[in-house]
Amino acid sequence: MAFWLASKRQGQASDWIMRFDPRFWTVNFPRPMMATVVSTGPDTLRVDASFLRKGDLGGLIWASVDTLDHPLLAYRTDRNYAHTSLRFRWRSGGVLPLDAVYGPTLTIEGRDENGDARTWYVRLWNYAEGTSEDAEITLDFADLEAGFSLPGKTVWPGDIDRMFISFAPPGYDGSADPLDAEAEGWIEMTGITTDGARAMLETGDVMVPPHGLALATGFDDQGVQTPARLLRNIRQLGYRGSVILYVGMSHYFRLVHDAGAYLAGQSTDPLNTPARAWHQAFFAECKAMGFSPVASLSYEVLDQHCPNAWKQRDGLGNPAQTGWDPPSTLLSPANGDAMGWLQSVASAFTGLMIEAGAPVRFQVGEPWWWTFPDGRICLYDDAATTAFGGSPPAIPDMRASLDTAQTDLLDAAGALLAQSTADLVSAVRAAADPAPTEALALVFTPTLLAADMPELKRANLPLGWAAPAFDRLQVEDYDWLTAGADGLRRKSYTEVNTRLGYPPAEQDYLAGFVLDPADSGQWRLIDAGIDEALSRAPHEVAVWALPQIARDGYVRLPSAANSGADVMQAFDDVSYPLALGRDAMVTPEFSTSVAVTASGFERRNSLWSNARLRFDLGPGVRSEAEMGVLIAFYRARRGPARGFLLRDPTDFSSNGMTGTPTAFDQVLGTGDGLATEFALAKSYGDGEDPQARRITRPDFETILVSIDGAVQAGNWTFGDLGMIAFDDPPPEGSVVRAGFLFDVPVRFAEDQLEISGAAFAAGEAPSVPVVEIREAS
């Protein structure tokens, strides 16, 4: 299916929003503080905050440049506020009041009239009418003064990048000292009104037709935005069905100060108030917009907030730590306190879904025993050691051959992991009772079925997960997908299906993601992976994840099947029924722009990397009987509507132009130890830059394949559009070659076929032009 990476709007639909629309504010704060913002109405928003230190300072932010929405939906950049005013009612509690020394301050970042970077601090109390916790505030940006008291320094409103309103707890002193206890505060801005000549902002209003895909996102990445903003993007980009929300590993839990650290799991309420308010709004808005939310909870917790006893550890006592910065860690499935806390978290999110009127759908996200890249598996925390008999055998390297005692330990670890996930699902079902619950499990095959650790599946893909342990299995494989490790991917599908027994209709596929924006080209692989997944007829395919979709501008375009249009068969796998003979015309064409300078020199730009062929089949028609065959064939193709196969009499072999193929004719590529698929191709010309031609319609019976000179048989299959797929990836550095005969995919060039019987009888050949169909680059 087609897709597009949009960098900006280019004529697509747009609309207008009020500048300072409540949906488009964000929050920012230092860890371990927590804050969220929710748009509670067309002109209202609410901020909830949780403070743990005397120096915690949060900000409610409005940015002039929209870097968060998808490019087709973002609001237009406008840094000029000179003709704009903002008015709202401020109410607050649990934060410093407006009249306090460090009370709410509007910080404006931009440039002065000379273009020099400047920051202004506008005390909101100076522009308030009312009390310090309930006031009407009016800000006229053309007449705004910075400073603690008026008169102050005039703000230049013509070039503003962003502005944020600060909020801090009572007792704020700027230090890192802990508060005596967690302090909670809130802010409500109601009646938000913008006036003036620049009071409105143009915004994208593209509505991509539904394309049949669901979507995944995460609270850690996007919890600083309002739920309404996220769901606007999701819906208008064509996603429907499930919205899988990874609740994260760093921001949802309530923290308590303990001996210099801020730890999770030390309170009877596992969720902090800001996270609770945000998720309550998110689930409710999902329900209102027709989405079906899925709460995803993993065993992963930010390392600095995880009690030491809860962490998985390797045989040397090192805690399991991921490669994120700062690192996260993994909870031990053997630790009763850790698992009890995780169950309380799951129950709390279940309650929020029920309150929102949404169906209870819960995903256990990537539960596993952490394994370091050097093969150290983390089965040796105190609780696990006790569960495994007090002195489990050491497994220093999962990549090495293991003895029976070691594989028995892995089996025991898998059983313990499966029991922990079963207990987690049971906690969700108990919290939801009597409402039904859908339980899902997410497995990441590149880790669980790592090729260099063949026994790891005993611990991390346990048989205790076999159907019907979960209502549905969800599978993701993006590391292999983006690396081109298609052989490992195919094997993993087979192994997961065989080991756990979930049919395709009880599986979901999660596609993505692109971690680094410099790698946005990976969306081509991801989109192709989506198409491949759909061919396996899963229950649902979800794209992971919204932050990367918005950042890179990924747009999935709907197919004819999704749009309700008839699907036309674009190609008939049939050969042209007449022999061309020597009289048929063959014309290879390129597209080249040539610019001639005034001095007569040329600059040439080759627009096509490959030639396209044109043929005239008319001279090959030799009799009235053949004329009838041609007309019938033309009508069956609906003229140019359907393609067909044509054998070019001048060039149909990998060996020269018309020679007998051998397994060593054409180089298809060099093995990298991962890739298993190689496209058939033919090169023309010598030297370092020959012209390469993709061969998409080979004669299968003639294909011969070799690796480093050794002919291959029985270890490869032939795929669509001339793809050779090996069972195992060719070794790194090996040269893959092939030989074959091939046809050219073509179509009739015109919607009419003009044939004169009299002219034909007089010996004049009809003109029957056809043109090559370009099927692959």
VONUPA-561293 format. One record per residue: x, y, z of N, C-alpha, C in turn. Coordinates in steps of 0.05 Angstrom, whole numbers, plus 5000, padded with zeros to 4 digits. Example, Ala and Ser with C-alpha at 12.3 -4.5 7.8 and 13.67 -1.06 7.14 Angstrom:
526448865156524649105156526449345156
525749555142527349795143525850015157
This chain:
501749765000500050005000501850255000
500850464988502450714987502550855014
504750995019504951165042506451415034
506551605053507751865047508951975073
511352085070512552225093512252525087
510352645101509652925096511353105113
512653305101514253495117512753745123
510653805107509054045111506554025095
504654195100502154205084502754345058
501754225037502054345010499354344996
497554515005494954544993492854375006
493554215027491554045040489654225056
487454105065485354255080486454375105
485554615111486254755136483854875149
484254965174482055085189483355295207
481855395226482955605244482355525273
484255565290483955535319484555805332
483455835356484156065372487056035382
488656245379491256235391490856205422
492356025434492055945462489755745466
489055605445487055395447487955205470
486155135489486954965511488154695504
487454585480488454325473491454325467
492554555461495354565451497354665470
496654695496498554755516499954495525
502354515535503854285545504954355573
506054155586507354205612510254105611
511854215628514554115632515354135661
517153965670517853955698520353775702
521753815724524153655729523353395745
524653175739524252935755525352985783
523952885804521752695805519052825807
518853095803516253225802514653105779
511953145780510153045760507953255755
507153285730504953465723503753375697
501153425694499753375669497753605664
496953635638495053835630492853695614
490353765620488053655606486253885598
485353885572483454085564480653985572
479454135589476854055601474454175587
474954345567472754465552473854635530
472154755513473154915490474955145499
474555245523476155475532477255435560
477655185568478655125595480754905595
482454925614484454715618485054685648
486154455655486854405683489554275684
491254375703493854265708493754135736
494753885737495153755763498053705767
499053745791501953725796502453585823
504753445823505653305847508453395852
508953515876511553625883512853445905
515453405902516953245922519353395934
520253605921522553755931521854045933
523354185950522954475954523654635930
525154515911525854665887524354585862
522254425866520654335842519254575830
519654615804518454835790517454735763
514854755758513754665733512954895715
512354835690511555045671509254955654
507255125650505155085631505855245606
506155105583507655225560505855265536
506155495523505055545497507455605478
507655445456509855475437508855605412
510455785401509655915375510055725352
511855535355512455335334511355065343
509654945327508454695333510254465324
511754355343513554135337512453865345
509953855355508853615366506753485348
505153645335503053525318504253435291
502753255278503553165251503653405233
505553415214505853645196503253715181
501553525176499053585162496953695181
497453695207495453785226496554015244
499054085241500254285259499154555254
499254725275498455005271500755165260
500055375245502155535232503755695252
506355715246508155875263507556175261
507156295284506756595284508056695310
510256825308511756925331510957205338
509157325323508457605328505957615345
506157725369503957755388503258045392
504258225375503958515380501058605380
499358465365496558555363494658355377
495658215397494157995410493958055440
491657975451491257985480490157715489
490857635514489857385525488557445552
486057335555484657375580483657105590
483757055616482856805628482356845657
480756665668480356655697482356445708
483756535729485756355742484656265769
484656005773484055895799486155685805
486955665831489055475838488855395867
490155175873490355075900492754895903
494154915926496454745930498954835916
498855065902501255175890501655465901
503955575898504355845907502356035894
501056205910499056385899500256605882
498456745868499356955850500957165863
500457235888501757455901504357375916
505157125914507557035928510057135913
512257135928514757235916515557065891
515256795894515856615872513256515859
511156675861508556595850508656565820
506356485808506256425779507256665762
509156605746510456805729510356725700
509756905682509856855654512656915643
514056705636516656735624516456735593
517456945581517256975552520056965540
520456775521522956735508522756825479
524556995470524457085443526757275437
526257475420528357665413527257955415
528958135421528058415423527958545395
527358805394527058945369529558945352
531858895365534358885350535158605341
533458405348533958125340535757975360
536258095383537957965403536257785421
537157555428535657365445535157495472
532657475481531857595507529857405520
529857425547527857295564526657505582
523957515583522557695601520957535621
520757645646519257515667516957695676
514457615670512157785675510657665699
510457815720509057725744506057745739
504657515739501857515733500157675752
501057695777499557845798499258135790
501158235774501058515766498758565746
497658355734495558385714493058235722
492758185748490458035759488558215774
485958145772483958275787482358055802
482558065829481257865845483157785868
482857535877484557445899486957295887
488757215905491257085896490856805886
488456695891487856425881485356415863
484256645858481856655840481756935829
482656965804482957235792482457225762
481557455752481457495723484157625714
485357515694487957605685487757685656
488657925649488658025622491558095614
492457985592495258035583495058155555
495658415552495758545526498658555518
499358385498502258355492503458605480
501858795470502959045460503559235483
502659175507503059345530503659175555
505859025554506558835575509258915586
509458905613511958985626512958765643
515558715642516758505658517958625683
518158455704519258535729517358475752
518358495777516758425800514458615804
514958875799512859075803512859265779
510659405776510359595754511159875763
512260045746512959985718515459805716
515659665694517959485690519059525662
520559325653521659325626519659235606
519359385585517359325564518159075549
516258895545516658655530516358715500
518258615484517958645455516358405445
513858445435512058225428512358125400
514158235384514158175356515657925348
517157795366518757565358519057375382
516857235389516757065412516856765404
518656615416518856325410516856165427
516856215453515056065471514656225497
512656145511512156275538511156055556
511856075582510755885601510156015627
508055905640507156005666508255815687
509855915705511055745725509155685748
509555455761508055385785509955215803
509655265829511455145849509955095875
510954915892509554845917509955065938
508155075958508655245981511255155994
512855346003515455276015517655255994
517055335970519055325949521455505956
523955395953526355555958528455505937
527855345917529855295896531855075901
531754955924533654755932532754475924
534554275926533854005921532953855946
532553995968531653875993528853755989
528353526001525653405999523653556015
521153566006518953666022518453466044
517153546065516453366087514753136077
513053196058511352986046510553086018
509752896001508852975975506653185977
506953395960504953615959503653615932
500953635932499453635907498253905902
498253995878497054245871495554235844
493954435839492454445814492054735805
491654765779491055025767488854985747
486955165747484955165726484955435712
485055435685484755675670482055645654
480155815659477555795647476956055632
475056035613474356275598476656385582
478456215572480756305557479756435531
480556695528479656855505481956995493
482156995467484357135453483057345435
483957585437482857805420485157935404
484358085384486358235369486558125340
488158275324488358215296489657945290
491257835310492657575306491657375326
489057385331487857215352487456925342
487556875316487056615305489556505291
489856245291492056105277490955905258
492055905234491355705214492455435224
490955225221491854955229490954755208
492454535206491754325188489254185195
487554135175485053995181484753755161
486953625155486853395138485353165152
483753025137482352795147483052555128
485052405136485852165120483651955123
482651855101480551645103481551405119
479751265133480651035149482050835131
484350735141485950545126486050265139
484550235161484449975173486549905194
488250105201490350055220489650175247
490550055269490450165296493050305302
493250405326495650565333496450515362
499050545367500150525394501650785401
501650855426503151085435503951035464
505151235477506151195504505851445521
505251405547504851625566507551755572
509751605574512351735580513051935559
512451875533513252055511511252285508
508652235512506652425504504852515527
505452445551503852525574504052825580
505852965568506053255572504053405554
502753265536500753385518497953315529
495953455519493253395527492253145512
490652985525489452755510487952835485
486553065486485053155462486853205438
489153305444491053365422491953105409
492752905425493652655415491452515398
489052505409486952365395486052505370
486252765369485752905344487652815322
490252785329492152685309491452405301
490852235320490351955314487951925295
485752055302483352025285483752145258
484852385256485052515230487152395212
488952235223490852085206489751815197
487151765203485851525191485951275209
486951295233487051065251484351015264
483750765267481150685280481650445297
479650365312479850115328481350165353
483450005358484850015383486850255384
487050365408489250545414490750425438
493150315432494650185453496450395467
495950435492497350635508499250495527
501850515522503850415541503950625564
503150535587503050735610505750805619
507850675610510550765614512050635636
514450735641516150625662517350845680
516351095677517751305692515951515705
513451555696511951785705509251725718
508251485716505451435726505351385755
507551285768507351185795507751415816
506551365839506951545862509651485875
511151695881513851675893513851765922
515551645937515951725965518951755970
519751965984522552005990523451806011
525751676005526751476024529851466022
531151576043534051566045535451676020
534551906011535852035989534751955962
533051755960531951675935528951715935
527751725911524851745908523851495896
522451325911521851055904518951005899
518350835880515650735875514950515894
512450465897511450245913511450275943
511750525952511850575981509250695991
507250695975504650825982502350635975
500150675989497850495984496550565957
496850805947495850885921498150865901
498150685882500450655864500750885844
498551025837498651235816498751505829
500451685817500351965826497952105814
497152315827494652455819494752565791
496952695782497052795754496652575734
497952345738497652125719494852015719
493651995743490951895745489052085730
489352345733487552535720487852515689
490352495680490852485651489652225639
490151995651489151745640486051735641
484951845662482051855664480852005640
482152235633481152395610481752245584
484052115582484851975558482851755551
482251585571480451365567477651465560
476751685573474051795568473951905539
476052045530475952155503476251935482
477751725488477751495470474951385466
473551355488470851245487469051425471
469251685476467451885462468051895432
470551835424471251855395471051585381
470151385395469751125382472150945382
474251015396476650845398476350645421
477850425419477850225441480650225453
480950355477483650375488484650115501
487250075499488549845512490649955531
490449885556492549975576494749765576
497249855570499549685568501349735592
501949525607503649545631505949345629
508449435631510749265629511949225657
514049055658515549005682517849205685
517849415668520149605667519549855684
521549935700521350165717523950325715
523750585715526150755716527850665739
530350605734532150485754532250655779
532450915777532851085800530351085819
528050995809525650985825524850705834
526550505828525850235834527350145860
525850035879527249925903529249715895
531549715908533749525900532949235901
531249165921530548885925528748785902
527548975887525648895866527048835839
529548905837530848905811531848625804
531548545779532848305769535848345770
537348135774540348155776541647925762
544047975751545547755739547047605760
548647405751550047235770552147375786
552947615777554947775792553647985810
551047985811549648175828548948435815
549648465789549048725775546148735769
544948975774542048995767541648995737
539348895729538548915701538149205693
539649305674539349575665539249595635
537349735624537049765596539049975585
539050005559540850205547539850485545
537450535557536350805556537950985575
537751245570539151435587537151645597
536551645624537551465645536451185642
537850985653537050705648534450635664
533050445652530850315667531850045676
530249915693530849655703528349475701
528649215706526449025703525848915731
523148905737522248785762522648485761
523348375784523648085785520947955788
520247765770517747615774517547455799
519947415812519947255836519447415861
519647675859519447845883516447905888
515447805910512647835917511748125920
513448295933512748575936512548715909
514448665892514448795866512048705850
511448445850509148355835506548445847
506448465873504048565886503448855879
505649015878505349295870504449315841
505649145823504949155795501949085791
501048895807498248825806496449045815
497349195835495749425844495649645823
497849685808497849875786495849785765
495949535758494049435737491149465746
490649415771487949445782487049735781
488949925786488250205786487550295758
489150215738488450295710485850165701
485349925711482849795704480449955715
480750055739478650225750478250475734
480350595723480050845707478550775681
479150545669477750475645474750435650
474150305672471350255679469950525684
471250705698470050975703469451115677
471151075657470751215632468651075614
467650845623465750705607467050555584
469650525584471050375563471250085570
471349905550471749625556474449585568
474749385586477249335599478949165581
481049285570482949145553485749195564
487148985571489649015585491848855571
494148985567496448855554498748825574
499748585577502248535591504448585571
505948805574507748895554510648795558
511548625540514248525539515348435566
514048245580515148145605517347945599
519647985611521847805606523947815628
525647615628528147625644530247765628
531247985639533148145623535747995617
536748015593539247895585540948105572
543448125582545248325570546348225543
547248405526548248315500550548115501
552048115524554247925526553347655537
550647615540549647355547548947315576
549447515593548847485622545847515626
544547315637541747325642541247385672
539147535677538647645704536647475719
537547235728535847045742536647025772
538347215782539747155807539247365829
537047515828536447685850535647505874
535547615898535147445922532547285920
530447415911527847275910527947045890
529147095867529346895847531146665856
533346725868535146525878533646335897
532146455915530546295934528446125919
527146245900525046095885526245855869
528745885861530045675845531645485863
531045465888532245265906534545355923
535245615921537345725939540145725926
540645555907543345545895543045455866
541745625849541345545821543945535806
544245375786546645365770547145625756
549745695753550445945740550145915710
549146125697549146145668550646405661
553246395658554746635653554346745625
553546575605553346665578551146505564
548946635557546746495544547446415515
549646525505550446455477551946195476
552846095499554445845500552545605501
553745365496552245115499551545075528
549144995534548144965561547744675568
548244595593547744325602544844295612
544244055620541443995628540644165652
542444195672541744355696541144645688
542544745670542145025662539545055646
538944875628536344895613534044835632
534344665652532244625672531744885687
533845035693533545295707531945485689
532545495663531145665645528145585643
527645325643524845245643523345335668
524745315691523545395716523045705716
524945855704524646145702522246205685
521946065663519646105645517046045659
516945835675514545775690513845985710
515946095724515446305743514446555730
515646625706514846865691511946835683
511246595672508446545664506446565687
507246475710505546495733505146785742
507246945739507047225747505147375728
505347315702503447455684500647355688
500247095694497646995700496447135725
498047175745497147315769496447605763
497947735745497348005737494648025723
494247835704491647835690489347775709
489847595729487747535748487047785765
489047945771488548195786486748385770
487248405744485648575727482748465725
482548205722479748095720478248135746
479648105768478248155794477448445797
479148625788478448915791476148985772
475948855749473948915730471248775735
471248565751468848405756466548575764
464148545752463348325734463748395704
465048625698465448695670467448495657
467148435632469048255619471748395615
473848235612476548335608477848195584
479148345568480748225547483748255554
485048025557487848015565489647965541
491648135537493548115515496348085526
498147965510500947955516502548045492
504548215497506248315475508948175477
509748055454512447925453514048055432
516648095438518548225420520448015411
519947905387521347675378524347705374
525447945366528347955363529947905389
528647955412529947895438529247615447
526647545446525847295458526847055441
527247095415528146885398530846955385
532547085400535147175390536646935379
537746965355539046745341541446645355
542846825370545346735383544746635411
542246635420541446525446539146335442
539546105430537245935422535645825445
536745815470535345705492533845915508
534046165500532846385516529846365516
528646245496525746225495524646055517
526245875529525345725552524445905575
525946125579525346305601523446525592
523746625567522446875560520146835540
519746595530517346535514516246275525
515346275550514746025564512245885553
512245635555509945475546507345545562
507745655586505445745602503945975589
505046095568503546305553501946185530
502045925526500645805504497645855506
496345875483493445915483492045705500
490045775516488746045518489546205542
492146215548493046375571492246665568
492346775544491447045538489347035516
487647235516485647245495486847295468
489147425467490447475442493347535446
494947465427497847505427498447745409
500247915418501148135401504148115397
504948145372507748085364508948335351
511448395358512948605344515748505338
516948605316519548505308521148725294
520848975303521949195288524949195285
526449095304529349085301530148915277
528948685274529448515250528448645225
526048765226524848875203526549095191
527449285208528949515198531849435191
532749205201535449105194535448925169
533048865159532848695135533148405142
532848325167533248045175530647885170
529847865145527247745139527147445144
529347315141529347025148528846975177
530047135195529447105223526547175229
525547365215522747445220520847215213
521347095189519546875180519746635199
522146575208522446355226521046415253
521246665262519946735287516946695286
515646765263512846735261512146435265
513646265251513145985252513545875281
515745965294516245865320514245965341
513446215339511446315358508746165354
508046125329505545985323505645695334
507845565329508145285338508245265368
509745445380510245425409507845505426
506445715417504245825433501445765422
501245705397498745605386496545805382
497146065379495046265374494646285343
492346235333491846265304492046555296
492446615270492746895261490447075271
488046965272485747135280485847205310
487647075325488047145353490747275358
491847395337494347535339494047825328
495548005340495848275329498748315322
499248495303502048555295502448855301
504648915315505449195320507749265302
507349465285509349545265510849795274
513349815269514950045275517249955293
518750135306518650415302521350525294
521450795288523850925279524951095302
526951005316527951135339529251405332
530951405311532451645304531251775280
530752035281529552165257531352155232
533952115236535752085213535151825198
533751645210533151385198530251375187
529151605179526351605171525851435146
527951365131527651185109526750905116
526950845142525950585151522950555149
521550775146518650755143517850595118
519550595098519050425074518950135082
520850045098520849765107518449715126
517849905143515649865162513049845147
512650015127510150005112509949745096
512149655085512049395072511449165092
512549195116511948995137509048995145
507749225144504849235149503349085128
504049125103502748985081503148685084
505548605091506048315095504448205118
504248365140502748275163499748235156
498748425140495948415132495348165116
497348075101496947835084496747585102
497647595127497347365145494647375160
493047575153490247595165490247595195
491747785208491647795237489047935246
488547925272486248065282486448365278
488848475282489148765280492148825276
492749045261495449145258495549425269
497449475287497749745299500449855293
500650115288503150245282504250355308
506850295313508250385338510450575329
510250835335508350955354507851245345
505751375357504951635349507151845349
508951855369511052065369512752055344
513451815334515051795310513451845285
510851765285509051825263508852125259
508452275281508152565279510852695272
512952605284515652725279516452695249
516052455238516952405210514852455189
512352505197510252565178509152325164
509352095176508351845163505351865159
504551805134501651805127501151535112
499451375124498651125111496251185093
496451125068494251185049492450945047
489850995046487950765046488050615019
487550355021487250194997484550224985
484150114961481450124948479549964965
480449744978478649584994477649745018
479449915030478550075053476750305045
477150405020475550635012472850565000
472450294996469850214985469850194955
472050264941472150254912472749964903
472049914879472549644868475549614864
476549384870479449324867479849214839
481449344822481949254795484349074795
484148844780486448674777488448814758
490648914768492449084753494148934734
494448664738496248514722495248234718
495148144693494447864687497047714681
497447504695499947344692499747164667
499347284644499047134619500947254599
501847094580503747194560502247284535
503447474521502447554496502347314477
500147254464499746994451501046964424
502247184413503347164386506447194387
507747054370510647094368511247364355
513247504366513747774356515147774329
517047594326518547584301520447814299
521947824277524048024274523048304268
520548324259519548584250518448754273
518048644297517048794319519049014327
518049244334519849464342520249464372
522749504381523449514409524949774414
523949934433525150204438525750234468
528250224477528850294504529050604506
527850724527527851014530528751094558
530151314559530851444585529651714585
529751844608528852124611531152284621
532152474604534552624611533952924605
534453094624534253374620537053484612
537153634590539653744580539354044579
541154184594541254474594543754564579
543454724559545754834543546255114552
548655164561549455434571549955614547
550255874553550656074532553256024517
555155894530557755834517557755574503
555455434503555255184488555854934504
556654964529557054724546554354614555
554254354561551854224570551954134598
549654134610549254014637546953814634
547553564639545553344635544853224662
542253174665541153054690539452814682
540352574689538852324683536652294704
534152314695531852314713530952034720
531651834702530851564707533451394711
533451234732535751054736535650804718
533350754706533050514690531450584665
532050444643530550494619527750374620
525950494605523350374601522950294572
521950064568521649954540518950024528
519050074502516650094486516849894463
514549784456514449594434512249674415
512549594390510249604371509849324361
507649204369507148924364505948874336
505049094323503649064298505148914276
507648984272509148844250509348544254
508748444278508948154282506348004275
504248154269501648024262501847934232
501447684227502047574200499547484185
497247454198494947344184492447454197
490247414183487647504194486947344219
487747094220487346934244488847054268
491347134263492847254285491647524292
490547674273489247924278486947874298
485347664294483147604312484147534340
486447394341487547334368488447584382
489647774367490548024379488148184390
485948204373483648364382482348234407
482147974408481047844431482747884456
485347874452487247914475487048204484
486848394466486648684473484048734489
481848614480479348654494479448524522
480648294524480848154550482448314570
484348474560486048644578484648914584
482348954573480949214576482749444566
484049394543485949584533488249624552
488949864561491249914578490749834607
488249744614487649714643489149494656
489749274641491149054654493748994640
495748934656498348864645498448574637
500648504623501148224614504148194609
504947954602507747884598508447884569
510847984563511847994536514747914536
515447724518518247644515519647824495
521647974504523148144486524947974469
524547964443526147774427529147854426
529848094434532648184433534048154460
532548114482533848114508532047974528
532547714532530847564550532347374569
535047414570536647234586538647384604
539347264626541347374644544147334632
544447144614547047084602547147224575
548647454575548647614551545847724546
544847694522542147784516540247554511
541247334499539447114493540746844499
542946834514544346584520542946414540
544046174544542845984563543746064591
541946094610542646194637544445994652
546246114669547745954688547346084715
548245944736547846044764549746264771
551446354752553546544759553346794741
551146834728550947054708550847334720
549147374740548747644750549047654781
550547864791550847894819548348034831
547147894850544748004863545448174888
547648114901548448264925550448104941
551148224963553148104982551848055008
552147815019550947745045552047915068
550247975087551048125111550547955136
549747705133549247535156546447565167
544847755156542147795165540047775143
540647905120538747915098538447645085
535947575079535347325066534147365038
533247605033531847665007533647824989
533747734964535347864944533747884918
533748124906532148174882533748094857
532347954839533647894813534148154798
536448164785537148404771539048334748
539248514729541048474707542548744702
545148724699546848964695547648984666
547849234656548649294629551049484630
553149404616555549574615557549474635
560049564630562249494647563049734665
565049694682565949904699564649914726
565050134741564150154768561250224771
560050334749557250434751555550324727
555150064726553549954704550550034709
549050024687546150084690544749824700
543349854723542149614736539149614729
538149374724535349334716534149124734
532049194748530548994764529048814746
529148554752527648354737525448254755
522948324748520648264765519048024755
519447944729517847724718519647514705
521247374722522947164711521246914705
522346734689521246474684522246294707
520546224725521346084750522945824744
522045684723523345424717526245454709
527045694701529845734691531645854712
530645914736532346054756534445864768
536945964768539145824781540546014800
541245924824542246104844544845984855
546746164862549246074874550146274895
551646164915552846334936555846264936
557446474931560446434929561146204911
559746184888560445984868559145714872
557845674895556545414900553545434892
552745254874549945254865548145174888
545945324892544045274914541545144904
540644944919538144804912536744724938
534144774939532544684961532644864986
534245074985534445245009533545535003
532045564981530945824975528245794962
526746014964524046024951523846264934
521946264916521546484898519146644907
519546904911517347084920516347254898
514647444905513447634886515547814874
515047904850516648114837519648044837
520247794831523047724827524747714852
523647644875525147634899525947344905
528447304912529547044920529747054951
528446864965528546864994529946605003
532246635017533646405027532546325054
532746075061531845975087533546095109
536146115104538046225123539646445108
540346655123541846875110544546785099
545246865075547946805065550046935083
552346795087554346895105555247185098
556247325118557247595113559547585093
559347755073561447775053561147585029
559247405031558847215008557347354985
558047264961556847384937554647204926
552247324923549947184913549547244884
549347034868549047064839546646894830
545646964805543446804794543446834764
542046634752541546644723538646574718
537546674695534646644691533946744663
531646654653530346774630528146944642
527247144626525247324638523547454616
521147544625519347694608519247984618
517948154602517648434608514648484615
514048604638511248674644510448924628
508348894613507549114595504549154596
503649374584500749424580500449554552
498049524541497549674517497649974523
498650124504499250414509496750584504
494750484489492550664482489850534487
487750704490485150604495483650514470
484850544447483650454422485650304405
484550114390486249944373485149974344
486550124328485650174301486849974281
485049824269485949624249484249644225
485449664202484049684176484449414162
482249284156482449024142483649064114
482849284101483749334073486749394074
487649554093490449624094492149374101
491049204119492448964126492748774102
490548754087490548594063492548694042
493048954042494949074024497749054034
498148934057500848884067501849094087
500049274095500849484115500349384143
502449374160502149274187500749484205
498949384222497649574241499749664262
499049884275500749984298499449894324
500949734340499849634365501949704387
502049954397504050034416503449924444
505549824457505449744486507749874500
507449904526509550034542510049864567
512549864576513449714599512149824624
511349654642510349734669512649724688
513149944701515249954721514149844748
515149624757514049484780515749514805
518349564802520049584826522449764818
523549894838525850064833528349924840
